[in-house]
């Protein structure tokens, strides 16, 4: 058999054969350890690397920035790992599971929000990876706004988008295989980036930031925590998409452990690398998001840029694949292949026109994720693990009012605790509790913790005393 035939047969074997229906038990042969490689490869990437740069840019001392990023990542990783356990028990994608918590029609609305979430991540990762590829293609130190305006970036954007499309088109099995390979390849490259950065340890240890008042310190610490928490927690609505091929009898501890370790270790590592790059370069001097890394690595910049390109492919393989599953869950009858083409086209357009406003838009996006996803995860955890104790059956109801009321009330309560006044964004909102009782302008934003806890409590109480859910096969 020729090498071409072997490759073709392998792709055919890995090509997705299921849509959003439950995976039959006899086809659930995935190993729990595969979750480590999947989440390690998909998080040792450009999104959290850019997050490390953004966190350092806010002006906290290095060690406190590191502590805040680590704590946010750990707490967000716990939520991701818990959500991952739902897929192995049920065999369904994550947003299908949400139909029971919100009803079929209510779950369709949440699935559409998740489609928008994955599209957003697709755009941001495409911008950074295309930035790196653009530097490789055009071989310039930094690409100016004028160069961008004449269309330089459309070529790397199209290349990145096409490669991601191929990965998502083949589907679940190929995504797992690709992430396993990338966890090794990108891991080696990040080792090199880390070693080169630490050669400048004297610059890192001597790095100073402006002095902060106690209130400003607490507010910035909470802000960096929120950004790190938001990044890794935002994978929660994807989690079951990649654990549903595990046998239903898989130990929950293994699903949790492999997911948590893979995601958290790689995310913290990439964030630290981004933070070190900022300390060594001062990222505000660059228009191109990939240029700071190029500056640090000097004559070996090609290795760093290829790392960002591969990292973009690695993260976006999950983004685009889950994007199609989320849209299919809305109930709109469009084939997965058509959806992949449609979403890829949208991502290409938004990536091209969103390049110049990347940094500020990225920060807005991360905060927004906290606000809508956290109470949704709270309701999902309450429904699956507390109310129904790990069992799942599809619902016949159009709206599960217990879930909808819990979500709306939890969101409404959280509005009073939001504080975006000191993050340097053009648009911000201050809740009256944050302003009046939690420190005013520098109050820590704890709104997502409030909405998460409120959603769990409300859903459990309403499920016991509220509208009774009708469920069926």
C-alpha positions, 0 to 999 in steps of 0.5 A, a space after each residue: 500500500 502506497 503512502 498516499 493510500 495510507 494517508 487517505 485511509 487514515 483520514 477516512 478513518 478519523 473523519 467525523 461520522 456523528 453530528 450532535 447525537 449521542 455517541 453509541 457505547 460501542 464507538 466510545 473507545 477514547 482514552 482518558 489520557 487523550 484529554 490531557 494532550 487535547 487541552 495541553 495542545 489547545 492551550 499552549 497557544 497564542 490566546 493565553 500568550 497574548 493574555 500574559 502580555 495584556 496582564 503585564 501591560 496593566 502595570 502590576 509587579 511581576 510576581 503579583 501578576 504571576 500569582 493573579 494569573 495562576 489563581 485565575 487559571 486554576 479556578 477557571 480550570 476547575 470549571 472546565 474540568 467539571 464540565 468535561 465530566 458531563 461528556 463521558 457520562 452522557 455521550 452528548 456535546 455540551 450545548 445539547 446537554 444545555 437543552 435540558 437546563 433551558 428547554 429545547 427552545 431556551 437551549 437553542 438561544 444559549 447555543 447561538 450565544 456559544 456559536 458567537 463565542 466560538 466565532 469570536 475566539 476564531 477571529 482573535 486567534 486568527 489575527 495573532 497567528 496571521 500576524 506571525 505568519 505575515 512577519 514570516 512571509 514579508 520578513 519585516 520587523 513590524 508591519 505598519 498600518 499603511 501596509 495593512 490598509 493595502 491588503 497585506 494581511 489577507 494572504 496569511 489570514 486566508 492561509 490560516 483559515 483554510 488550514 483550520 477549516 480542513 482540521 475541523 472538517 475532518 472532525 473529532 478524531 483528527 482534532 484529537 490526533 492533531 492536538 497530540 502532535 501539537 502538544 509535543 511540537 509546540 511544547 518543545 518550541 515553548 521550552 526554547 522561548 522560555 530559555 531565551 527569555 530567562 537568559 535575560 533574567 537580570 532585566 526581568 528581576 530589575 523590572 519595575 512598575 509604577 507604585 500603586 495605592 492599596 485600592 488600585 493594587 487590589 483592583 488590578 489584581 482582581 482584573 488580572 485574575 478575571 482575565 485569566 479566569 475568563 480565558 480558561 473558563 470560556 472553554 467550558 461550553 466546549 468541554 463535553 464535545 471532546 470527552 463524549 467519545 469516552 466510555 460511560 464507565 470512565 472514572 470521573 476523577 480521570 476525566 477531571 484530572 487529565 482535563 485540569 492538568 492539560 489545560 492549566 499547566 499549558 495555560 500558565 506556561 503560555 501566560 508566563 511566556 507572554 508576560 516575560 516578552 512584555 517585560 523584555 520589550 514593551 509591547 505598546 511599541 508594536 502594532 503587530 501582536 506577534 512582533 514582541 516575540 520576534 524582537 525577543 528571539 532575534 535571529 531565531 525569531 522564525 521558531 517563535 513565529 512558527 510557534 504562534 502559527 501552530 498555536 493558532 491552528 491548534 486552538 482554532 481547530 477546537 473553536 471551529 469544530 465546536 462552533 459547528 456543533 453549537 450552531 447545529 444545536 440551535 435547531 436551524 437545519 444547515 449541514 455541518 459542512 455548510 456551517 464550516 464554510 460560512 463561519 470560516 468566511 465570517 472569521 476571515 472578514 472580521 479578522 481582516 478588519 479587526 486587526 488594528 483594534 486587536 488589544 482593546 477588543 481582546 480585553 472587552 471580549 474576555 470580560 464579556 465572556 465572564 458575564 454570560 458564561 459563568 452563570 450558564 456553567 453554574 446552571 449546567 453544574 447544578 442540573 447535571 450533578 446536583 438535581 439529576 445526579 449525573 444522569 441525562 435524558 433529552 427533554 420534551 419541553 420548549 422552555 425550562 423556566 427554572 433554568 431561564 429564571 435562574 439565569 436571568 436573575 443571576 445575571 441581574 444580580 451580578 450587574 450591581 457588582 460589575 466594575 470596569 472603571 479602571 481597566 483603561 477601556 473606552 466603554 465601561 460600567 460600574 455597578 452600584 454595589 461596587 461603587 458604594 460598598 466595595 471600594 469605588 473606582 478600584 473595587 474588585 469585579 466579583 460579579 461573575 462569582 455572584 452570578 455563578 453562585 446565585 445561578 446554582 442556588 436558584 436552579 436547585 431551589 426552583 427545580 425542587 419547588 418551581 415548575 416541574 420538568 417533563 423529560 423523555 427519551 
